[in-house]
Amino acid sequence: MKKKDPSLNVVIYRTGGIGDVILSSVALSQLYQLEHKVNIYWISYSPKLEMIANAYPQVIPIEISQDAGYKENLRRIKSTVEKADVFIDLQRSARSMILCRIAALKYRAPYFTWQKGSVRRTFMVMRSCLMGRKKFRPALLINTKPRYKLMEDCVTRAISTLMPFTKTGFPEMPVHLKVPTDVLSPSIDQWIGVCAGALHQGKWAPAEQFIDILNAVQKKNKSPLGVIFLGDAKDNAHSMQIIAGLQNFGKIINHCGKSSLNESAAILSKCTTVLSNDSALGHLAESVHVDVAMLFGPTVEAFGFVPFRKGSQAFSAEVGCRPCTKSGYTNCRYGDKLCFTAIDNSKVSHFLTHKLHQPVLAQA
């Protein structure tokens, strides 16, 4: 493509959940490695847009609204984008496809989207619902194509139409923020971050499970550990239930609902390791260079949301009724959350203990 302006103008549309936005940041590291001046416009909602803008100050944010109509949101795109060379739709929703296609026509730019895999995940859920707990398919434990890889492929296809381009590995979000004042006590050498909640309560592991894992870790540790709970205000009661069962820790802090996304990222970056559900904060911890033990219950690894760091690990059980939902928005139909309670807690505590005993440089 020939044009007077040597810079490349790339428009990315990605709203979705916080975890999805974190995973889609792979596109930014890809694009900023180009040997070419690139202007990246990111279309999203608050507060996810602020998270991206803070992590990548060079990104040009375009805020749209879920409450606004197509005409108003299209006006916001047109008034911000100077001249688009390509539109990359990493959301693939009805809204994103309509807005991006119309804007692409306006700028006479190509439009690309990714293979989201929603239909495949729906069939997985339907099959497990029909089979009940009779049989679990081991293939569901295999992360055949992580979602960030699918998005990476989409970006590669898009940019390859404009110039030669090679793929990269998964980036780590360059969040460089100070931990909010007086949150973590300097008298505690090591902190475990705990993200006991998730967007949907179906993905919350039982409080007793967190208690069992964390107490086992403290028993194996020679010095008292610090534990800090992070999440939304709605995670507060669940976190307090866990805190009530913890023993002999040097310091326990419940910070749920008290920090922004970027403050949470800064706090997580100071933790030695993190214990989480299949949740956005688990991915956020990884994006700031921290290894995570991630508990999978109603969802499965084959959905593509497993931890992306080599030092992190997903933990789950071979229960036939998994996956019972695509995103954990329903509670266990059997009423016992066997998908969580059947996980071997000793393996999780061993993983966390190992991380605590590693030299600091080995975890970087």
N, C-alpha and C positions, 0 to 999 in steps of 0.2 A: 504494500500500500504506500503510495507516494503522497506526501503532503508537505506544505511549507513548514509547519510546526514540527520540529524533530521529536517532541515528546509524545509518549503513548498515553492515551486517556482510556482507562479501564474502569467500568462501572460494575460494582458487585452488589447484588441484592441478597441480603441474608438477615432475617429476623429470627424467628424460632426461639427455642429455649436457650438459656445461657450456655449450657454445655454444647449445644449445636454450634453456637457462634464461636466458642473457643476452638472447637475442632475445625471450623471453617477458616480460622486464621492461617491455616496452612497456605491458603492462596496468597496471603500477603508476603510471607517469606519467599515464596516462589517468585513473585513479581519483583520484589526488591533485589533479587539476585540477578536480574536482567542487566546486560551491559548496554543499557539504554535508559534514558530519562523516562520515568513513568509517573503519571498522576493517577492516583487511585481514589475513586469515589465510592463510599460505602453507604448503602441505603439500609436503614434499620429503624427500630423503635428504641426509645429509652427504657431501661438504663443500659441495655446491651451496647448501644451506639457509643455511650460515654466510655464504656470499658475498652472498646476497640480504639477510640480516639485517644485515650490516655496511654494505652500500651503502644500505639503507633501514631505519634503526633503528626507525622507527615500525611496520614490519611485525611481526605476531605470528607467530613461526615454530611450525610443528607438524611435529616430526620423526617419520617413520614408518620402518619397517625392511623391507628386502627379505627378511630372514630370518624376520620375524614373520608370523603368519597373519592372515587378514582380521579375525578377532574382536579381536585385540590392536591392530591398526592402527586399527580403527574406534573402539575404546575411547580411543585417543590423540586422535582427532579430536573425539569427543564431550566429552572432559574438558577440552579447550582452548577450543573455540568456544562463546561464550556464547549466541549466538542468531543463526543464519544467515538472511540474507535471500535469498541466491543462491549457488549453487555453480557455479564456472566451471572446467571440466576442460580444461586446456591440454596435457594429456598424451595423452589418448584411447587408453589401453591397456586391456586387460581388467581389470587391478587398479584403475586409476583410475575406470573406469566403474562397477564394482561398488561400490567404497567410497563414491564421491560420490553415486551414486543412493540407496544405503541411508541415508547421512547426510542427504541432501536430503529423503527421506521422513520421517526422524526429526524434522526441523525444519519440515516442510511448506514447503520452499523450492523454487523452480524450479531446474532443472539445465540447463546449456548446455555444449556442446563445440564444437570447431572442425573444419573440413574439412582433415584432415591431408595428404591427397594421396598416401597410401602406394600405393594401387592404380595411380594414374597413373604414379608413379615406377617401379613394378614393370614396367609395360608398356613404358616407355622402355628399361629395361635389357634386357628380353626382345627387343625389336626390334633393338637394337644388337648383341646376341649372335647373332641370326640373320643380320644383314646383314654382320657382320664389319667389315672395313675398306673395304668397297666404296664407301660413300657416307655423308657426314655431313650431317645436317639442320641448317641454320643456325638454325632455330627453337629449338634446344636452347641457343643462346647468349643467348636472351632471357629475362630474369627477369620472366615475365608477372605473377606474383603472389607477392611475397616472403612467406616464412613468417610474419614478424612482422606483415605486413598481414592475413594470414588470422586470426592470433590477435587482432589489433586489432579486426577485424570481429566476432569472437565476443564480445569484451568489450562492444562497442557494443550488440550485440543483447541481451546479458544485462542491462545497466544500463538500456537503453531501456524495458524492461518495468517498471522501478521508478520512473523519472523521465526527463525530457528530457535528452538526452546527445548530444554531438558528438564526432567523432573528432579525434585529435591526430596529430602527426608522430612519428617514432621518437625516443625519448628517448636521452640519454646517461647511463649509470649514474653517479650522483653519488658516486664513490669518492673520499674525501678522506683519504688515508693518506700518511704519510711514507715515503720510500724507505728500506728497511733500511740501517742504518749501513754506510758505506764500500763500498757496492756500485758506484756510479758515481763515477768519478774526476772531481773538479771541474776538472781541468786539460784535459779534453776538452770542447769546446764543443757538439758534436753527436754524438748516439748513434743508431745504427740497431738496433732490436730485431729479432731473428731468431727465428722460431718454426718450426724445421725439422721438427718432428714433428707428429703428429696421433694421434687415438685408435687408428686402424688404419694399419698400415704401407703399405697400398696407396695411401694418400693422401700419402705422403712423396715429394716431388720428389727426384731423385738428388742426391747431395752435389756432383757436378761442376757441376750447374746452379746451385746456390747459390754455389759458388766463382766461377763465371764472372760471375754477376750482380754479386756484391759487389766483386770485384776491379775490374770495369769502373766501378763507382761511385767507388771510391777513386781510380782514375786520373784521373777528371774533377774530383775535389775538390781544392781548393788546400791545405787543411790536413788533417792526419791525423784520421780519424774513429774513434769508438769503436763497437764492436759487442758487443752482449750477447745471448747465447743463452738462451732461456727455454723451459721445458717440464718434463715429468716426468723421473724418473731413467731411464726406458727410452729417452728421447731423447738421452741423454748420448753414447753411442757414435757416433751419426749426426752429432751436433753437433761432436764431436771430429774426425771425418773431414773435415768442412767447414773447421774451424779450421786444420787442417794445411795447407790449400791457400791460405789467405788471405795477402795480401802488403801490407806498408807501412801497415797500420792503426796508429793511435796507441795503441789499447788494445783487447784482445779478452778478453771474460769469458765463461766457460761457467757459467751459473747454473742449469742443468737439475737438477731435483730438490732445489734448495736453498731454494725459496720457496713459500709458501702461495699460494692463488689471489689473496687480497687484496694480498699483497706483490708478486706478479707484476703486478697491476693498477697498483700504485703505481710500480713500475719502468718499466712500459710508458708510463705517463703522462709520464715524463721524457724519452722518446725523441722524436726529431724525426719519424721515420717508422718503419714496421715492414714487414718482408718475412715472409710466412707462407704455409703451405699453406692449404687449405680446412679450417680448424681452429678450435677453441674460443678459443685465445689470440688469433687474428686478430680475432675478434669482441670479445674482451675489450679489446684495444687500441683498437678503435673506440669502445667504451663509455666510455673515458677520454679521448676527444677527439683521438685520433691517427689519421692517415690510413694506410691499409694497401695494400700491393701483395699480392694474394692469388692464389696459383697453384692452378688447378683442373686435375686430371688425370683420374682415373677417374670423378669426379662432374661434373655439368654445371650451368650457371647456372640452367637451367629448374627445378631442384630447389627453388630459392628461398633458397639460402644465400649469395648474393652479398653483398659488403660493402654496408652501408647508408648510410655517410657519402658525401656528394657528392664529397668529395675523394679517396676511395679508388677502387681499380680492380681488377677481376678480370682475370686473364690466362689464356688457354687456347688450345688448338689445335683446328682442325677435323679431328679424326681420327674416322673412321667407327665405331670400336669403343667410343666414348664414348656413354653411360655404361655401364661394364661391371659396376657394382654400385651399390646405393643408398647405401652409406656407406663404401666403400673398404675393406671387410673382407677382400677377396681380393687376391692379388698378380696382376700382369699375366699374362694367359694366353698372350701372345706372348713374354714374357720380355724386352722391350726398353723398356717404359715410354714408348712413343712419344707418348702423351698429354701427357707432360711435356717430353720432349726436343724435340718439334716446336714448342714455344712459342718465340717470338722473344725471346730473352734481352735483346737490345738495347733493346727497348721497355720491359721491366721496369726495366733499369738507368737508362734515360732518365727514367722516372717517378720513381724514387727520388732521382735527382740533382736533378730539378726541385723536389722537396719540400725537399731540403736547402738549396737556394738561395732558397727563398721567405722573405720576412720573417716573423718569428715571429707577428705579429698576423694575418697572412693565413691561418695554419693553425689559428687558434683556432675 
